[in-house]
Amino acid sequence: MLASLKLIDLVEKNAEVIAQEWVEVVKKNERTPHYHDLPAEKLIPRCVEFYHQLRRMLMSSNTFEETQDYFLKYANTCYNEGIPLHEAIYALVMMRRQMWLFAEFQATFITIVEHQQAIDSITRTILVIDYAVYRITQHYLDLLKKESKQK
């Protein structure tokens, strides 16, 4: 288990750098136009927080429950900024992708065993993102219903 945390350790140590790289990508991506004009100073802390919460979410005995509060907050932030649901989710997917690209660029996982352990970590991270998609979508729909009733 300890060795499989190598990816998470790397991400935590380099969260700010990876977040800056993510901001550059999300602000240019054609699938995330609502992010293009948001200031980096606003986006970087959001991404850094995700990277710092990741260990807790991955190591929990109940990953689904452990992710709920964080992704509820994420959903609220995105919704209140007027970011469409599909862009909020895609930006999260890009956070996941950016941490893997950073690790690959660092040539962190040299041996086959280290590579397999990294794949195990990323597989768990994908599970967290799957739970995020569920929670974020659910919350957006709740907010839209509430908004509709107020009109």
DSSP file (Angstrom, degrees, kcal/mol; ACC not computed):
  #  RESIDUE AA STRUCTURE BP1 BP2  ACC     N-H-->O    O-->H-N    N-H-->O    O-->H-N    TCO  KAPPA ALPHA  PHI   PSI    X-CA   Y-CA   Z-CA
    1    1 A M     >        0   0    0      0, 0.0     4,-0.5     0, 0.0     3,-0.1   0.000 360.0 360.0 360.0 -40.7    0.0    0.0    0.0
    2    2 A L  T >4  +     0   0    0      1,-0.2     3,-1.2     2,-0.2     4,-0.1   0.908 360.0  48.5 -59.2 -44.5    2.8    2.4    0.9
    3    3 A A  G >4 S+     0   0    0      1,-0.3     3,-1.8     2,-0.2    -1,-0.2   0.837 102.8  62.2 -66.8 -31.8    4.4    2.2   -2.5
    4    4 A S  G 34 S+     0   0    0      1,-0.3     3,-0.4     2,-0.1     4,-0.4   0.624  92.9  66.8 -70.7  -9.5    1.1    2.7   -4.3
    5    5 A L  G <X S+     0   0    0     -3,-1.2     4,-3.2    -4,-0.5    -1,-0.3   0.418  70.7  97.9 -87.7   1.9    1.0    6.1   -2.6
    6    6 A K  H <> S+     0   0    0     -3,-1.8     4,-2.4     1,-0.2    -1,-0.2   0.900  83.3  48.4 -57.6 -42.8    3.9    7.3   -4.6
    7    7 A L  H  > S+     0   0    0     -3,-0.4     4,-2.5    -4,-0.2    -1,-0.2   0.930 113.0  47.3 -63.0 -45.3    1.7    9.1   -7.1
    8    8 A I  H  > S+     0   0    0     -4,-0.4     4,-2.8     2,-0.2    -2,-0.2   0.906 111.5  51.1 -65.0 -41.0   -0.3   10.7   -4.4
    9    9 A D  H  X S+     0   0    0     -4,-3.2     4,-2.4     2,-0.2    -1,-0.2   0.931 111.3  48.4 -58.8 -45.7    2.9   11.8   -2.6
   10   10 A L  H  X S+     0   0    0     -4,-2.4     4,-1.6    -5,-0.2    -2,-0.2   0.915 112.4  48.2 -61.2 -44.1    4.2   13.3   -5.9
   11   11 A V  H  < S+     0   0    0     -4,-2.5    -2,-0.2     1,-0.2    -1,-0.2   0.916 111.6  49.2 -65.2 -44.1    0.9   15.1   -6.5
   12   12 A E  H >< S+     0   0    0     -4,-2.8     3,-1.0     1,-0.2     4,-0.2   0.921 112.0  48.4 -62.2 -43.5    0.7   16.6   -3.0
   13   13 A K  H 3< S+     0   0    0     -4,-2.4    -1,-0.2     1,-0.2    -2,-0.2   0.804 123.5  32.6 -66.2 -28.9    4.3   17.8   -3.1
   14   14 A N  T 3X S+     0   0    0     -4,-1.6     4,-2.8    -5,-0.2     5,-0.3   0.067  78.7 124.0-116.8  22.5    3.8   19.4   -6.5
   15   15 A A  H <> S+     0   0    0     -3,-1.0     4,-2.6     1,-0.2     5,-0.2   0.869  75.2  50.0 -55.1 -42.7    0.1   20.4   -6.2
   16   16 A E  H  > S+     0   0    0     -4,-0.2     4,-2.2     2,-0.2    -1,-0.2   0.919 113.2  45.4 -65.2 -44.0    0.8   24.1   -7.0
   17   17 A V  H  > S+     0   0    0      2,-0.2     4,-2.1     1,-0.2    -2,-0.2   0.926 115.2  46.9 -65.4 -45.8    2.9   23.4  -10.1
   18   18 A I  H  X S+     0   0    0     -4,-2.8     4,-2.5     1,-0.2    -2,-0.2   0.897 111.3  52.5 -64.1 -39.8    0.4   20.8  -11.4
   19   19 A A  H  X S+     0   0    0     -4,-2.6     4,-2.6    -5,-0.3    -1,-0.2   0.901 107.7  51.1 -63.1 -41.1   -2.5   23.2  -10.7
   20   20 A Q  H  X S+     0   0    0     -4,-2.2     4,-2.0     2,-0.2    -1,-0.2   0.903 110.8  48.6 -63.1 -40.1   -0.8   26.0  -12.7
   21   21 A E  H  X S+     0   0    0     -4,-2.1     4,-1.8     2,-0.2    -2,-0.2   0.899 110.7  51.5 -64.9 -40.0   -0.3   23.5  -15.6
   22   22 A W  H  X S+     0   0    0     -4,-2.5     4,-3.4     1,-0.2     5,-0.3   0.919 107.3  52.8 -62.0 -43.7   -4.0   22.6  -15.3
   23   23 A V  H  X S+     0   0    0     -4,-2.6     4,-2.2     1,-0.2    -1,-0.2   0.915 107.1  52.0 -59.4 -43.8   -5.1   26.3  -15.3
   24   24 A E  H  < S+     0   0    0     -4,-2.0     4,-0.4     1,-0.2    -1,-0.2   0.904 115.9  41.3 -58.8 -40.7   -3.1   26.8  -18.5
   25   25 A V  H >X S+     0   0    0     -4,-1.8     4,-1.6     2,-0.2     3,-1.0   0.928 114.9  48.2 -74.5 -46.3   -4.9   23.8  -20.1
   26   26 A V  H 3< S+     0   0    0     -4,-3.4     9,-0.3     1,-0.3    -2,-0.2   0.815 108.5  55.3 -68.0 -29.7   -8.4   24.5  -18.8
   27   27 A K  T 3< S+     0   0    0     -4,-2.2    -1,-0.3    -5,-0.3    -2,-0.2   0.643 116.6  36.8 -77.3 -13.2   -8.3   28.2  -19.9
   28   28 A K  T <4 S+     0   0    0     -3,-1.0    -2,-0.2    -4,-0.4    -1,-0.2   0.596  88.4 110.9-109.2 -16.6   -7.4   27.2  -23.5
   29   29 A N    ><  -     0   0    0     -4,-1.6     3,-1.4     1,-0.1     6,-0.2  -0.367  63.2-141.6 -69.6 134.9   -9.5   24.1  -23.9
   30   30 A E  T 3  S+     0   0    0      1,-0.3    -1,-0.1    -2,-0.1    -4,-0.0   0.703 100.6  59.6 -67.8 -18.8  -12.5   24.4  -26.3
   31   31 A R  T 3  S+     0   0    0      1,-0.2    -1,-0.3     2,-0.1    59,-0.1   0.522 105.9  48.4 -86.6  -5.2  -14.6   22.2  -24.0
   32   32 A T    X>  +     0   0    0     -3,-1.4     3,-1.6     1,-0.1     4,-0.5  -0.350  60.8 147.9-129.6  54.5  -14.2   24.6  -21.1
   33   33 A P  G >4  +     0   0    0      0, 0.0     3,-0.9     0, 0.0     4,-0.5   0.787  69.0  64.2 -63.4 -27.3  -15.0   28.1  -22.4
   34   34 A H  G 34 S+     0   0    0      1,-0.2     3,-0.2     2,-0.1     4,-0.1   0.685 100.9  53.4 -70.6 -15.1  -16.5   29.3  -19.1
   35   35 A Y  G X4 S+     0   0    0     -3,-1.6     3,-1.0    -9,-0.3    -1,-0.2   0.649  86.2  85.2 -87.4 -17.5  -13.1   28.9  -17.5
   36   36 A H  T << S+     0   0    0     -3,-0.9    -1,-0.2    -4,-0.5    -2,-0.1   0.828  96.9  35.6 -59.3 -36.3  -11.2   31.0  -20.1
   37   37 A D  T 3  S+     0   0    0     -4,-0.5    -1,-0.3    -3,-0.2    -2,-0.1   0.458  90.4 108.5 -99.5  -1.2  -11.9   34.3  -18.4
   38   38 A L  S <  S-     0   0    0     -3,-1.0     2,-0.1    -4,-0.1     5,-0.0  -0.573  78.5-107.8 -74.9 138.0  -11.7   33.2  -14.8
   39   39 A P    >>  -     0   0    0      0, 0.0     4,-1.6     0, 0.0     3,-1.6  -0.377  14.5-129.5 -69.3 142.5   -8.5   34.4  -13.1
   40   40 A A  H 3> S+     0   0    0      1,-0.3     4,-3.1     2,-0.2   -17,-0.1   0.849 107.9  65.3 -56.2 -35.6   -5.8   31.9  -12.4
   41   41 A E  H 34 S+     0   0    0      1,-0.2    -1,-0.3     2,-0.2    -3,-0.0   0.746 106.5  43.0 -62.2 -22.9   -5.7   33.2   -8.8
   42   42 A K  H <> S+     0   0    0     -3,-1.6     4,-0.7     2,-0.1    -1,-0.2   0.814 118.2  43.4 -88.5 -36.0   -9.2   31.8   -8.4
   43   43 A L  H  X S+     0   0    0     -4,-1.6     4,-2.0     2,-0.2     5,-0.2   0.864 102.5  63.0 -82.2 -38.4   -8.7   28.5  -10.2
   44   44 A I  H  X S+     0   0    0     -4,-3.1     4,-2.8     1,-0.2     5,-0.2   0.927 102.7  49.0 -57.6 -49.3   -5.3   27.4   -8.8
   45   45 A P  H  > S+     0   0    0      0, 0.0     4,-2.4     0, 0.0    -1,-0.2   0.866 108.9  55.2 -60.0 -33.7   -6.5   27.1   -5.1
   46   46 A R  H  X S+     0   0    0     -4,-0.7     4,-1.6     2,-0.2    -2,-0.2   0.924 112.6  41.5 -62.6 -45.0   -9.5   25.1   -6.3
   47   47 A C  H  X S+     0   0    0     -4,-2.0     4,-2.3     2,-0.2    -1,-0.2   0.902 113.0  53.0 -71.0 -42.3   -7.2   22.6   -8.1
   48   48 A V  H  X S+     0   0    0     -4,-2.8     4,-2.3     1,-0.2    -2,-0.2   0.907 107.1  53.5 -59.3 -42.0   -4.7   22.5   -5.2
   49   49 A E  H  X S+     0   0    0     -4,-2.4     4,-1.9    -5,-0.2    -1,-0.2   0.915 106.9  51.6 -60.6 -42.5   -7.5   21.7   -2.8
   50   50 A F  H  X S+     0   0    0     -4,-1.6     4,-1.3     1,-0.2    -1,-0.2   0.943 110.6  48.2 -58.2 -47.7   -8.5   18.8   -4.9
   51   51 A Y  H  < S+     0   0    0     -4,-2.3     4,-0.5     1,-0.2    -1,-0.2   0.855 113.0  48.0 -63.9 -34.3   -5.0   17.4   -5.0
   52   52 A H  H  < S+     0   0    0     -4,-2.3     4,-0.4     1,-0.2    -1,-0.2   0.766 112.3  48.7 -78.2 -24.3   -4.7   17.8   -1.2
   53   53 A Q  H  X S+     0   0    0     -4,-1.9     4,-2.2    -3,-0.2     5,-0.2   0.663  90.9  84.8 -83.2 -17.5   -8.0   16.1   -0.5
   54   54 A L  H  X S+     0   0    0     -4,-1.3     4,-3.0     1,-0.2     5,-0.3   0.873  84.3  52.5 -57.7 -45.5   -7.2   13.2   -2.8
   55   55 A R  H  > S+     0   0    0     -4,-0.5     4,-2.6     1,-0.2    -1,-0.2   0.935 110.9  48.0 -57.6 -47.4   -5.3   11.1   -0.2
   56   56 A R  H  > S+     0   0    0     -4,-0.4     4,-0.8     1,-0.2    -1,-0.2   0.917 114.7  46.0 -60.0 -43.8   -8.1   11.3    2.3
   57   57 A M  H  < S+     0   0    0     -4,-2.2     3,-0.3     1,-0.2    -1,-0.2   0.895 116.1  44.8 -68.1 -39.2  -10.7   10.4   -0.3
   58   58 A L  H  < S+     0   0    0     -4,-3.0    -2,-0.2    -5,-0.2    -1,-0.2   0.844 114.4  47.3 -73.4 -33.5   -8.6    7.5   -1.7
   59   59 A M  H  < S+     0   0    0     -4,-2.6    -1,-0.2    -5,-0.3    -2,-0.2   0.514  85.8 113.3 -89.7  -5.0   -7.6    6.0    1.6
   60   60 A S     <  -     0   0    0     -4,-0.8     3,-0.5    -3,-0.3     4,-0.1  -0.332  68.2-136.2 -68.1 147.0  -11.1    6.1    3.2
   61   61 A S  S    S+     0   0    0      1,-0.3     2,-0.3     2,-0.1    -1,-0.1   0.709 107.3  38.8 -73.7 -19.1  -12.8    2.8    3.9
   62   62 A N  S  > S+     0   0    0      1,-0.1     4,-2.4     2,-0.1    -1,-0.3  -0.695  71.4 174.3-130.1  80.3  -15.9    4.4    2.5
   63   63 A T  H  > S+     0   0    0     -3,-0.5     4,-1.7    -2,-0.3     5,-0.2   0.863  76.4  56.7 -57.0 -41.7  -14.8    6.4   -0.5
   64   64 A F  H  > S+     0   0    0      1,-0.2     4,-0.8     2,-0.2     3,-0.4   0.949 112.1  40.7 -57.7 -50.7  -18.3    7.3   -1.7
   65   65 A E  H >> S+     0   0    0      1,-0.2     3,-0.7     2,-0.2     4,-0.5   0.886 112.3  56.3 -64.8 -38.7  -19.2    8.9    1.7
   66   66 A E  H 3< S+     0   0    0     -4,-2.4     4,-0.5     1,-0.2    -1,-0.2   0.787 107.5  48.8 -66.0 -27.9  -15.8   10.6    2.0
   67   67 A T  H 3X S+     0   0    0     -4,-1.7     4,-2.4    -3,-0.4     5,-0.3   0.676  89.4  84.2 -85.4 -17.5  -16.1   12.4   -1.3
   68   68 A Q  H <X S+     0   0    0     -4,-0.8     4,-1.9    -3,-0.7     5,-0.2   0.900  90.4  43.8 -59.1 -50.1  -19.6   13.8   -0.8
   69   69 A D  H  X S+     0   0    0     -4,-0.5     4,-2.1     1,-0.2    -1,-0.2   0.925 114.5  49.6 -63.7 -44.7  -18.8   17.0    1.1
   70   70 A Y  H  > S+     0   0    0     -4,-0.5     4,-2.2     1,-0.2    -1,-0.2   0.939 114.7  43.1 -60.3 -47.0  -15.9   17.9   -1.1
   71   71 A F  H  X S+     0   0    0     -4,-2.4     4,-2.5     2,-0.2    -1,-0.2   0.756 108.8  57.9 -76.5 -22.7  -17.8   17.5   -4.3
   72   72 A L  H  X S+     0   0    0     -4,-1.9     4,-2.4    -5,-0.3    -1,-0.2   0.921 109.6  45.9 -64.6 -44.6  -20.9   19.2   -3.0
   73   73 A K  H  X S+     0   0    0     -4,-2.1     4,-2.5     2,-0.2    -2,-0.2   0.920 112.6  50.3 -62.7 -44.7  -18.7   22.3   -2.3
   74   74 A Y  H  X S+     0   0    0     -4,-2.2     4,-2.5     1,-0.2     5,-0.2   0.929 111.0  49.3 -59.2 -46.7  -17.1   21.9   -5.8
   75   75 A A  H  X S+     0   0    0     -4,-2.5     4,-2.9     1,-0.2     5,-0.2   0.914 111.0  49.6 -60.6 -44.7  -20.6   21.8   -7.4
   76   76 A N  H  X S+     0   0    0     -4,-2.4     4,-2.8     2,-0.2    -1,-0.2   0.927 111.0  49.4 -60.5 -45.5  -21.8   24.8   -5.4
   77   77 A T  H  X S+     0   0    0     -4,-2.5     4,-1.2     2,-0.2    -2,-0.2   0.941 115.0  43.3 -60.3 -48.8  -18.7   26.8   -6.4
   78   78 A C  H  <>S+     0   0    0     -4,-2.5     5,-2.5     2,-0.2     3,-0.4   0.923 114.9  49.2 -64.3 -44.7  -19.1   25.9  -10.1
   79   79 A Y  H ><5S+     0   0    0     -4,-2.9     3,-1.7     1,-0.2    -2,-0.2   0.926 109.8  51.1 -61.1 -45.8  -22.8   26.5  -10.2
   80   80 A N  H 3<5S+     0   0    0     -4,-2.8    -1,-0.2     1,-0.3    -2,-0.2   0.743 108.0  53.5 -66.3 -22.5  -22.5   29.9   -8.5
   81   81 A E  T 3<5S-     0   0    0     -4,-1.2    -1,-0.3    -3,-0.4    -2,-0.2   0.433 117.9-113.5 -89.3   0.0  -19.9   30.9  -11.1
   82   82 A G  T < 5 +     0   0    0     -3,-1.7    -3,-0.2    -4,-0.3    -2,-0.1   0.706  61.4 155.7  77.4  19.5  -22.3   30.0  -13.9
   83   83 A I      < -     0   0    0     -5,-2.5    -1,-0.3    -6,-0.2    -2,-0.1  -0.692  45.5-118.7 -80.8 125.0  -20.2   27.1  -15.1
   84   84 A P    >>  -     0   0    0      0, 0.0     4,-2.3     0, 0.0     3,-0.5  -0.249  22.7-112.4 -61.9 152.4  -22.3   24.6  -17.0
   85   85 A L  H 3> S+     0   0    0      1,-0.2     4,-2.3     2,-0.2     5,-0.2   0.900 114.9  52.9 -52.5 -49.2  -22.4   21.1  -15.5
   86   86 A H  H 3> S+     0   0    0      1,-0.2     4,-2.0     2,-0.2    -1,-0.2   0.841 111.1  47.3 -62.5 -32.5  -20.6   19.5  -18.4
   87   87 A E  H <> S+     0   0    0     -3,-0.5     4,-2.6     2,-0.2    -1,-0.2   0.879 108.9  53.7 -75.1 -38.0  -17.7   22.0  -18.1
   88   88 A A  H  X S+     0   0    0     -4,-2.3     4,-1.3     1,-0.2    -2,-0.2   0.908 113.5  43.5 -61.1 -41.2  -17.5   21.5  -14.3
   89   89 A I  H  X S+     0   0    0     -4,-2.3     4,-2.2    -5,-0.2    -2,-0.2   0.917 113.1  50.4 -71.2 -43.4  -17.1   17.8  -14.8
   90   90 A Y  H  X S+     0   0    0     -4,-2.0     4,-2.3    -5,-0.2    -2,-0.2   0.885 106.9  55.1 -64.2 -36.7  -14.7   18.0  -17.7
   91   91 A A  H  X S+     0   0    0     -4,-2.6     4,-1.6     1,-0.2    -1,-0.2   0.884 108.2  49.7 -61.8 -37.9  -12.5   20.4  -15.7
   92   92 A L  H  X S+     0   0    0     -4,-1.3     4,-1.9     2,-0.2    -2,-0.2   0.903 108.7  51.6 -66.6 -41.9  -12.4   17.8  -12.9
   93   93 A V  H  X S+     0   0    0     -4,-2.2     4,-2.5     1,-0.2    -2,-0.2   0.886 108.0  53.2 -60.8 -38.5  -11.4   15.1  -15.4
   94   94 A M  H  X S+     0   0    0     -4,-2.3     4,-2.6     2,-0.2    -1,-0.2   0.840 103.7  56.2 -67.7 -32.6   -8.7   17.4  -16.6
   95   95 A M  H  X S+     0   0    0     -4,-1.6     4,-1.7     2,-0.2    -1,-0.2   0.935 109.7  46.3 -60.6 -45.6   -7.4   17.8  -13.0
   96   96 A R  H  X S+     0   0    0     -4,-1.9     4,-1.5     1,-0.2    -2,-0.2   0.937 113.7  48.0 -61.7 -47.2   -7.1   14.0  -12.9
   97   97 A R  H  X S+     0   0    0     -4,-2.5     4,-2.6     1,-0.2    -1,-0.2   0.893 107.6  56.2 -61.6 -41.0   -5.4   13.9  -16.3
   98   98 A Q  H  X S+     0   0    0     -4,-2.6     4,-2.3     1,-0.2    -1,-0.2   0.864 104.3  52.1 -64.2 -36.7   -2.9   16.7  -15.4
   99   99 A M  H  X S+     0   0    0     -4,-1.7     4,-2.0     2,-0.2    -1,-0.2   0.898 111.6  47.0 -67.7 -36.9   -1.6   14.8  -12.3
  100  100 A W  H  X S+     0   0    0     -4,-1.5     4,-2.6     2,-0.2    -2,-0.2   0.912 111.5  50.6 -69.1 -42.0   -0.9   11.7  -14.4
  101  101 A L  H  X S+     0   0    0     -4,-2.6     4,-2.4     1,-0.2    -2,-0.2   0.894 110.0  51.2 -61.6 -39.7    0.8   13.7  -17.2
  102  102 A F  H  X S+     0   0    0     -4,-2.3     4,-1.8     2,-0.2    -1,-0.2   0.937 111.1  47.2 -62.3 -46.6    3.0   15.4  -14.6
  103  103 A A  H  <>S+     0   0    0     -4,-2.0     5,-1.7     1,-0.2     4,-0.4   0.906 112.6  49.4 -62.6 -42.1    4.0   12.1  -13.1
  104  104 A E  H ><5S+     0   0    0     -4,-2.6     3,-1.2     1,-0.2    -1,-0.2   0.905 109.5  51.8 -63.5 -41.4    4.7   10.6  -16.5
  105  105 A F  H 3<5S+     0   0    0     -4,-2.4    -1,-0.2     1,-0.3    -2,-0.2   0.838 107.0  53.5 -64.8 -32.8    6.8   13.7  -17.4
  106  106 A Q  T 3<5S-     0   0    0     -4,-1.8    -1,-0.3    -5,-0.2    -2,-0.2   0.563 103.9-133.0 -76.9  -8.1    8.8   13.2  -14.2
  107  107 A A  T < 5 +     0   0    0     -3,-1.2    -3,-0.2    -4,-0.4     3,-0.1   0.916  51.7 154.9  51.8  45.7    9.5    9.6  -15.2
  108  108 A T      < +     0   0    0     -5,-1.7     2,-1.0     1,-0.2    -4,-0.1   0.820  54.0  59.6 -71.8 -34.4    8.6    8.8  -11.6
  109  109 A F        +     0   0    0     -6,-0.3    -1,-0.2     1,-0.2    -2,-0.1  -0.765  59.4 156.2-107.1  91.2    7.5    5.2  -12.2
  110  110 A I        +     0   0    0     -2,-1.0    -1,-0.2    -3,-0.1     2,-0.1   0.929  52.5  59.6 -84.2 -49.5   10.5    3.4  -13.5
  111  111 A T  S  > S-     0   0    0      1,-0.1     4,-2.4     4,-0.0     5,-0.2  -0.350  85.5-116.0 -82.6 162.7   10.0   -0.2  -12.7
  112  112 A I  H  > S+     0   0    0      1,-0.2     4,-2.5     2,-0.2     5,-0.2   0.886 117.8  52.9 -61.9 -39.4    7.1   -2.4  -13.8
  113  113 A V  H  > S+     0   0    0      2,-0.2     4,-2.4     1,-0.2    -1,-0.2   0.925 109.8  47.4 -64.2 -44.6    6.0   -2.7  -10.2
  114  114 A E  H  > S+     0   0    0      1,-0.2     4,-2.3     2,-0.2    -2,-0.2   0.896 111.7  51.5 -63.4 -39.2    6.0    1.0   -9.7
  115  115 A H  H  X S+     0   0    0     -4,-2.4     4,-2.2     2,-0.2    -2,-0.2   0.915 110.2  48.3 -63.6 -42.3    4.1    1.5  -12.9
  116  116 A Q  H  X S+     0   0    0     -4,-2.5     4,-2.3     2,-0.2    -2,-0.2   0.894 110.8  51.2 -64.3 -39.9    1.5   -1.0  -11.8
  117  117 A Q  H  X S+     0   0    0     -4,-2.4     4,-2.1     2,-0.2    -1,-0.2   0.879 109.1  50.8 -65.7 -36.7    1.2    0.7   -8.4
  118  118 A A  H  X S+     0   0    0     -4,-2.3     4,-2.7     2,-0.2    -2,-0.2   0.902 108.7  51.6 -65.5 -40.2    0.7    4.0  -10.2
  119  119 A I  H  X S+     0   0    0     -4,-2.2     4,-2.4     1,-0.2    -2,-0.2   0.896 107.8  52.6 -63.1 -39.6   -2.1    2.4  -12.3
  120  120 A D  H  X S+     0   0    0     -4,-2.3     4,-2.0     2,-0.2    -1,-0.2   0.920 110.5  48.0 -60.7 -43.2   -3.7    1.2   -9.1
  121  121 A S  H  X S+     0   0    0     -4,-2.1     4,-2.2     1,-0.2    -2,-0.2   0.919 112.6  47.5 -63.6 -43.8   -3.6    4.7   -7.7
  122  122 A I  H  X S+     0   0    0     -4,-2.7     4,-2.5     1,-0.2    -1,-0.2   0.860 108.5  55.6 -68.7 -33.3   -5.1    6.2  -10.9
  123  123 A T  H  X S+     0   0    0     -4,-2.4     4,-1.8     2,-0.2    -1,-0.2   0.914 109.2  46.7 -63.0 -42.7   -7.8    3.5  -10.9
  124  124 A R  H  X S+     0   0    0     -4,-2.0     4,-2.0     2,-0.2    -2,-0.2   0.883 110.9  53.1 -64.9 -37.4   -8.8    4.5   -7.4
  125  125 A T  H  X S+     0   0    0     -4,-2.2     4,-2.4     1,-0.2    -2,-0.2   0.897 105.2  53.9 -65.0 -39.4   -8.7    8.2   -8.5
  126  126 A I  H  X S+     0   0    0     -4,-2.5     4,-2.6     1,-0.2    -1,-0.2   0.901 106.1  53.4 -60.2 -40.1  -11.0    7.3  -11.4
  127  127 A L  H  X S+     0   0    0     -4,-1.8     4,-2.2     2,-0.2    -1,-0.2   0.916 107.6  50.6 -60.1 -43.1  -13.4    5.8   -8.9
  128  128 A V  H  X S+     0   0    0     -4,-2.0     4,-2.2     1,-0.2    -2,-0.2   0.918 110.4  49.3 -61.0 -42.9  -13.4    9.1   -6.9
  129  129 A I  H  X S+     0   0    0     -4,-2.4     4,-2.7     2,-0.2    -2,-0.2   0.884 107.2  55.3 -65.5 -37.6  -14.1   11.0  -10.1
  130  130 A D  H  X S+     0   0    0     -4,-2.6     4,-1.9     1,-0.2    -1,-0.2   0.931 109.7  46.3 -58.9 -44.7  -17.0    8.7  -10.9
  131  131 A Y  H  X S+     0   0    0     -4,-2.2     4,-2.6     1,-0.2    -2,-0.2   0.870 110.5  54.6 -64.3 -35.9  -18.4    9.5   -7.5
  132  132 A A  H  X S+     0   0    0     -4,-2.2     4,-3.4     2,-0.2     5,-0.4   0.927 105.1  51.8 -63.4 -44.5  -17.8   13.1   -8.2
  133  133 A V  H  X S+     0   0    0     -4,-2.7     4,-2.3     1,-0.2     5,-0.3   0.920 111.6  48.0 -58.3 -44.3  -19.8   13.0  -11.4
  134  134 A Y  H  X S+     0   0    0     -4,-1.9     4,-2.4    -5,-0.2    -2,-0.2   0.953 116.7  41.5 -59.8 -51.2  -22.7   11.5   -9.6
  135  135 A R  H  X S+     0   0    0     -4,-2.6     4,-2.5     2,-0.2    -2,-0.2   0.914 116.0  47.7 -67.9 -44.4  -22.6   14.0   -6.7
  136  136 A I  H  X S+     0   0    0     -4,-3.4     4,-2.7     2,-0.2     5,-0.2   0.930 114.1  47.2 -64.0 -45.3  -22.0   17.1   -8.9
  137  137 A T  H  X S+     0   0    0     -4,-2.3     4,-2.4    -5,-0.4    -2,-0.2   0.931 112.3  50.1 -61.0 -46.4  -24.8   16.1  -11.3
  138  138 A Q  H  X S+     0   0    0     -4,-2.4     4,-2.0    -5,-0.3    -1,-0.2   0.916 113.1  46.1 -58.2 -44.8  -27.2   15.3   -8.5
  139  139 A H  H  X S+     0   0    0     -4,-2.5     4,-2.7     2,-0.2    -2,-0.2   0.909 110.0  52.6 -69.9 -41.4  -26.5   18.7   -6.9
  140  140 A Y  H  X S+     0   0    0     -4,-2.7     4,-2.6     1,-0.2    -1,-0.2   0.931 110.1  49.3 -57.2 -45.3  -26.8   20.7  -10.1
  141  141 A L  H  X S+     0   0    0     -4,-2.4     4,-2.3     1,-0.2    -1,-0.2   0.902 110.7  50.2 -62.4 -40.4  -30.2   19.1  -10.8
  142  142 A D  H  X S+     0   0    0     -4,-2.0     4,-2.3     2,-0.2    -1,-0.2   0.916 112.0  47.8 -61.9 -43.4  -31.3   20.0   -7.2
  143  143 A L  H  X S+     0   0    0     -4,-2.7     4,-2.5     1,-0.2    -2,-0.2   0.889 111.2  50.4 -66.1 -39.2  -30.1   23.6   -7.7
  144  144 A L  H  X S+     0   0    0     -4,-2.6     4,-2.4     2,-0.2    -1,-0.2   0.898 110.6  49.4 -65.7 -40.4  -31.9   23.9  -11.0
  145  145 A K  H  X S+     0   0    0     -4,-2.3     4,-2.3     2,-0.2    -2,-0.2   0.928 112.3  48.2 -61.8 -44.9  -35.1   22.5   -9.6
  146  146 A K  H  X S+     0   0    0     -4,-2.3     4,-1.4     1,-0.2    -2,-0.2   0.912 112.7  48.1 -61.9 -43.5  -34.9   25.0   -6.7
  147  147 A E  H  X S+     0   0    0     -4,-2.5     4,-0.7     1,-0.2    -1,-0.2   0.890 110.8  51.9 -63.7 -40.3  -34.2   27.8   -9.1
  148  148 A S  H >< S+     0   0    0     -4,-2.4     3,-0.7     1,-0.2    -2,-0.2   0.886 108.1  50.7 -65.0 -40.4  -37.1   26.7  -11.3
  149  149 A K  H 3< S+     0   0    0     -4,-2.3    -1,-0.2     1,-0.2    -2,-0.2   0.806 105.8  56.9 -68.3 -29.2  -39.5   26.7   -8.4
  150  150 A Q  H 3<        0   0    0     -4,-1.4    -1,-0.2     1,-0.2    -2,-0.2   0.689 360.0 360.0 -75.6 -17.7  -38.4   30.2   -7.4
  151  151 A K    <<        0   0    0     -4,-0.7    -1,-0.2    -3,-0.7    -2,-0.2   0.463 360.0 360.0 -82.7 360.0  -39.4   31.6  -10.8
